[in-house]
């Protein structure tokens, strides 16, 4: 049916009323078509900046643990052993967790996620008391791990002045050649720990992480790289591995407590791990009869199981199982959600 001029004017007026929106301040709104374009553009930008959807994005922890184990075990068993590579090259296998963390972050969070992890690895402003806990407290615990083993106190030999440079050199060798502290902690504590705490809570999440961390060390208990001694049996290896796992879970609780009070600093995790490994290796010269192997009765199985468990229990009781997580939430997670993170 033909339209009149009046009809056309009414249609234009209706369209004008439909497509115009009034702003909250009372001023004339923008054209809805422009607003629609703006929203579409913003949504597109948001989707581009948001984490990628998919199986990897939904289960980043599962993929992280699988990749970390596959990288490390594959490198050790399929490359190091057949080629008989020397110790420093063997240590590269310890990079499995951190390499896996960066890979998963790159695929799920993009550049922002990678940069956050890198920033945490150089976050050093945490307060002097936490450095003392890390560089003094942990070595004391490792010394006690030797002493609580049956016969350990009688075996102890007091150090002379030559022990200090040897002790410091062990820290340097462990940091730059052994690989563990520097190459592992970006994955375990930088990537996995925050997610485990959010998913399972600080205590349960840390226990699970500690158990998985111990499982990742399985090649030093079974296979061609096993360090369980010439008289190892299935029973002795099983007992030693259980003790080792208990010890690492206890140490993981200590580590979580420190990191939650240090804004999740991966640098502090590296130093904690360094003190754990280096002090343990250095103190063996003070105990001439101490076994270098992972056997059921030695400092690095039974000793750490006892001492780290006691330390962990004290922290659990003192923090009521929270391990300082409230502070981490207040200083790290809440500012990240509100966009006020420093």
Secondary structure, DSSP 8 states (H G I E B T S, - for coil): ----HHHHHHHHHHHHHHHEEE-TTSSEEEEHHHHHHHHHHHHHHHHHHS---SHHHHTHHHHHHHHHHHHHHHHIIIIIHHHT--HHHHGGGGGHHHHHHHHHHHHHTHHHHHHHHHHHTT---S-HHHHHIIIIIHHHHHHHHHHTSTTHHHHB----THHHHHHHHHHHHIIIII-HHHHHHHHIIIIIHHHHHHHH-HHHHHHHHHHHHHHHTGGGTSSTT--S-TT--HHHHHHHHHHHHHHHHHHHHHHHHHHHTTTT-HHHHHHHHHHHHHHHHHGGGGBTT--SS--SSSIIIIIHHHHHHHHHHHHHHHHTT-TTHHHHIIIIIHHHHHT---
